[in-house]
Amino acid sequence: MTLRTAIASLLACTAVGLVPTSAPAQVPSGDPTLPTPRVSADNAVDSVVAISVDGLNTDALDKLGRARTPHLHDLMDSGASTLNARTEHELTITLPNHTGMVTGRRVEATTGGHGVTWNDDRRRPATVQAAAGQRVESVFTQVAAAGGSTALFASKTKFSLWKRSWPLAIDTTRIQLDNSLLARSVRRDLRDHERAFRFVHLSLPDAVGHDHGFMSPRYLRAVEQVDRLVGVIVDAVRSDNELVGRTAIILTSDHGGLGDSHSDARKLANYRVAFMVAGPGVPAGADLYELNADDYGDPGKRRTTYRRTPPPVRNGDLANLTLDLLDLPAVPGSEHNSSLDLDVSPPPA
Ligand SMILES: [Zn+2]
C-alpha cells in the first residue's frame, strides 16, 4: 500500500465514524443542517521521522535526476517541498545548523540564538544551554514533556552534545558512523518501538565531499547511496500498516557544498538546502512556497537575514513543524516557525 492510498483509506475510515477526539462533541452526527466536523489532517499524525542529509547540494538532485535519486524524488512527489530553503544565516556548518533544526533558534547567542558556533567534539561549553547562556528547550524536550518517546540516530560523534543538553528528553541515542548500519538501526527501531519523534542524521555526502570535492563524480555517487538509505527508512514507514497512516517524514540538510568546502556562509551552494515533508494530509507534489504564499517567500538566490519578511523556509523550521504536526505547542524561546505558520496541508475549502 502506498502512502497516498493509506491516507485515503484512513480518511475513509474517519468518515464512517472513527471521529477523532478533538472533533466538536456538540455536533450531532447525521444532522444534515450542520456541517460535518472537519477532520484536521494533522490529527492523524502522532509520529515524525526527521532526516537530515549532511552536505546535500540541491543541484545534485537535478543532476542525478529521478533515475539515480528515486527516493528523494519520491518524497517530493508524494509531499510538499522546496529545493530553495535556507540554512541558518550566520554559519553553513554542521553542528550549528543541526542545533538550529532541533531548537528553532538562530545561531548567535547575543540575539537569542542557541550559541553553538563550533563544529567539533569539544566538551567546553558542555551543553547548548552553556553556549546560549540561558535555558534552551528543543523539539526533544517538548515531545518528552507531552509524554512522547524520542530517539536520535547520528553519524557524527559531535551530536553527543544534544544528549548532554537534553539528557532526560532523548530516550535513545545511537551514534554510528557507518550510514548503512545507522539506517538499518532506524528501520529496526521503527519496527520495535513506539515513538513520537526520531531524528536521523546521515553524513555520507558531506564525508565524501570533503575527501573528493562536493559535486564531484564520487560525491554524486555518495548522494545516490544516501538516497538508497533514505529509501530504507521511508520504506520501513510505508510498508508498515501501523505507521503509514500516522507518520510524517521531514527531510532537510545542514548545508550544501561546492568544491572542497561548505564553510563560506555567503555562497548559494552552501546556504541553499532542500526541505521536504510527506505524510498524512500533505498534498502530493506541492511546492512549500505556493502552499505558504502569505507567510513565506521564495528568496530567489538571496542569502536572506532573519529580518526579511516574508521569511524563507529554513532548515530551522523543522522543530516547530514537527511539534505542529504532533499538535504540540512551539519550542519556548524559538524563532523559526515559532507561530507554527509553516503549513503542509491546504487551507480548508
Ligand atoms: Zn562538512
Residues whose N, C-alpha, C, O or C-beta is under 5 A from the ligand:
A	BS01	ZN	D206
